[in-house]
Amino acid sequence: MNKVLVSDLLSEGGLDVLAESGDFEVDVDLNLSHEELLDRIADYHALLIRSATKVTADVINNARQLKVIGRAGVGVDNIDVQAATRNGILVVNTPTGNTIAAAEHTIAMLLALARNIVPAGISLRNRTWKRNDFIGVELYGKVFGTIGLGRIGREVARRAQAFGMKIIAYDPYISASAAEEIGIRIVERDVLFQESDYISVHTHLNAETYHSVGASEFTLMKPSCLLINCARGGIIDENALYHALKTGRLAGAALDVFESEPATETPLLDLENVLALPHLGASTSEAQEHVAVEVAQQVMNALRGQPVANAVNQPKIDPRTLDILGPYLELAEKIGSFHAQIVEGQISAIKIHYNGTLFQKEDVTPITVALQKGLLTPVLTNVNYVNAPFLIKQRGIAVTETKSEAEADFANSIAITVTTDKGESVIEGTAFGKKDIRIVRIDQLHINVRPTGYILLIYNSDQPGMIGLMGTILGEHGINIADMTVGRSRLGEIAVTLINVDSPVPRHVLKTIAEQKKIDFVKQVFLP
């Protein structure tokens, strides 16, 4: 009989699913120390957790019988997913369980902010009757802008439409035609900030979105604009937000998430035009029940050898195919993520060209799926190998595959082209053996870079002193360079420089580099 360990508090509904099946021996042991988990885990075939339990590499290496780790919730940052994958352990999560709760919570925050619900209620509790102090604004006919049109963003937009609001969205991963089908107009990022009466954030937090709503964005917004963030703390620059709210540059903000939590010391709490809550987006009894039941069902299916809906870490591939194509699965996912973090414009199509004899005799579908997962992962929290093709299709993005025999440069390689309304970009990569993957071309410029960690992508004029200039700026700000590669077509023309660094480069340092003469483009990419 399969043994299941539940180490975090789980709703009774989830435990009932496992108990009633009769196939599993379930042990609930909460508040295990790391050392206790190390000792216990060897006896179990499945582990069910929430956010408290840390499933580190040493825990996984001790888990000699473990087949599946179930996370009741979305985030898997408390699980060493790579270690699980290396050990053949499936990781599943429950990205849809809190969708409705999060969407309804966003609308609740929107209404409360627009109608001054909280301060008016506090005023009356203090035995004062000041109706004229709490004049609100209506939603009907107003422009609602959503940054991100994923699972939760769409549900919020649907509810805003029910109030008679006009919906605009910025999301480079959904085509204009697909958005139009659900009554939403896709716009450029700056246009969203300029036109919206209400703005709600629904994006993933990563190096690209960190502080992506800051001082420059606030200058674009209407002074009457109301800002809502129930997604992730850190997307909004809280210092810049405080200044914008304090000076009247922005009318108000509703915040359910903060860069550092618990956020009991943030100065934003001192402002009367801020509605702040302690991260309650998924805090409904229904959501807790949904994620518990969903994760229990997935763990049950995994242990029975049945399909699971939300496999985080690997597609269904037989061991032989995984052994042969494994490096290219990783490479395709990383190239997809690289594209996602540098793309400009609305994505309409992706093409993957398979070059070499290896791909002539193997089914390349898993590699194409890995590419799609990589492309979406930087902006979506619920993407996996199972649903990535569906999400790509849902966004109206065309996917094509082509093949050819080996060309001159490499025995086998994959070249991935992303097409947007602003043009095309190509990234090519190859594998040297089973563990050494490289990006070898960006557009027509040949390079040699390991796709891992923090990478700076810089387009600059090919002239003496440019490498020294970049290195000096990074050195002055304490950024250590791990590796560097430069590609160019001809002497004196445009060159591409890729710099692997040991730590993230702050936005102000990126700005300093971008402001230098002869530097045309700077982006930071993170590839785990």
Buried (B, 14 or more C-beta within 10 A) or exposed (E): EBBBBBBBBBBEBBBEBBBEBEEBBBEEEEEBEEEEBBEBBEBBBBBBBBBEBEBBEBBBBBBEEBBBBBBBBBEBEBBBBEBBBEBEBBBBBBBBBBBBBBBBBBBBBBBBBBBBBBBBEEBEEEEEEEEEEBEEBEBEEBBBBBBBBBBBBBBBBBBBBEBEBBBBBBBBBBBBEBBEEBEBBBBEBEBBBBBBBBBBBBBBBBBBBBBBBBBEBBEBBBEEBBBBBBBBBBBBBBBBBBBBBBEEBBBBBBBBBBBEEEBEEBEBEEBEBBBBBEBBBBBBEEBBBBBBBBBBBBBBBBBEEEEBBBBBBBBEBEEEBBEBBBBBBBBBBBBBBBBBBBBEBBBBBBBBBBBBEBBEEBEBBBBBBBBBBBBBBBBBBBBBBBBBBEBBEBBBBEBEBEEEEBEEEBEBBBBBBBBBBEEEBBBBBBBEEEEEBBBBBBBEBBBBBBBBBBBBBBBBBBEEEBBEBBBEBBEEBEBEBBBBBBBBEEEEEBBBBBBBBEEBBBBEBBEBBEEBEBBEEBBBBBBE
